[in-house]
Amino acid sequence: MTVSWLARCNGWPQRAWPRVLVLTGLLMAAAPVRAEPASLRMGYGGTWTMPWGQIVGGEVVAGINRDIGLAVAERLGRKLEFVFLTERRAHEANLERPYDLGCGMDPSWFPDAHRFQWSPPLFEVSDRLVGHRSQRPITQLADVPKGAVVGTVRAYRYPTLQVRFANGSLRREDARDQAGALQKLSRRRTDWAVVSQQALDWYRQQHPEHELAAWSVIVQRAGYHCAVPEGANVEPSRVLEALASLEREGAIHAILARYAPAPAPQGNAP
């Protein structure tokens, strides 16, 4: 439009051209500029391990949490940006390092859960107690001998175990992440470990030489939630609506299936 308008001005007197150029500059400055989409800041911690998240060189490159974050960001028309949360702050709203989305969480793990806007549970991530394959199977937490060493994850809260840890009937042995807790158990450095079913399945698949028992016992039922904390730069309702639509459309299930262990072969191949 500006070019054709200037073409019609070719017959104007020379003294009028400075004004024409000034006016043209004003019109161009007033033209709308398409801004880059804002980022959706997703919090993550050093305790992430597969299948929840793979961290390489400080970058989150794969995992269920990452893929759900990417799907939400795409639905909102934003870029996904990761914000590292220290282990001390990973289970708080963390206003010192503001972020917009946290996933893989359950309200019972957070002392300040009221400072988040929570999604409904998208699937189950219950804490499960698993033992070494040399141990006899148990059916309930009460069967664990007093004084047993339980592999846990550093900075994680285990509401149903806190009293036992506090009174010494169970001893807590922290690892950096769930894979580390299972590795300690496999090497008999602990008597038991508490992890999610997804982490347990992934570890068994990736480490076929593992020494883990085939059974496990639910310690506490929990759901996989995403949440928007105070201080977010996105409207919580938009994030929760995006998650709800992704669940309705089967996108969440597809992400889970992407990281599910491959089924064991049945019989001999023909």
C-alpha positions, 0 to 999 in steps of 0.5 A: 500500500505504501509503495503505490501511494508513493508512486502517485506522489511522483508529480508532487513538487520537490519541496513537498518530499521531505514531508512525504517521507516523514509521513511515510515513516510515521505510517510504517512505525504505526503498522502492527508488528507480529511479536514472537509468542510468549514463553510458557515457563515450565519448572523442573528439578534435578530429580527428574529421571526417565520416563518423566524427564531426561536431562542432558547438559542441563537441557530437558530433552525427553520424557512424559513431563516434557512432552505434556509441557510441549503439548500445553505450550503448543495449544496456547501458542507459546514456546516452552521454556524450562526453569530449573528449581532447586531441590529445596524449592521443587515442592513449593510455589517458588516465587524466587524463580517464577514459573507458569506450569508444573507437572507430575505433582500431587497436592499431598506432596506440597506444604503450600498446595493452596498457592497453586491452581490444580488440574484434575488427576490425569492418571495415577502415579501412586508411590509403590514399595518394591523389594529385592527379588531375594525377599519374600513377597509382602502384601502391606506396608505393615509387613516391612520389618522395623528398622528397614532401610527404604530407598527414597528420593532427596527432597521428596515428601512421603506423607504416609511414611513420614511418621515412620521415618520420624520415629525410626521404625523405618530408615530413609536412604535418599538417592538423587532420583527414582532410578538411583533409588532402584539402583541402590536396591538392586545392589542391596544397599537398601532393603526397599525402595519407594517409586512410581509404577512408571519409573519401576517399569522403565527401570526394569526395561532398561536394566534387564539384569536388575535384581528387583522383585516382581511384586510391589505394594502401594504405599500411597495413592496419588494422581498426576496433576499439573498446576499453575503457581502464584506469580505465573504470567499466564491465566491459570484457566487457559492452562487448565482448559488446554490440559482438559482438551488434551486429555479428552482428545487422547493426547495425554494417553498417547504421550504415556504410550510413547514411554510405556515399556515394550511388551515382552515377547511371547514364545518363539518367533516363527 
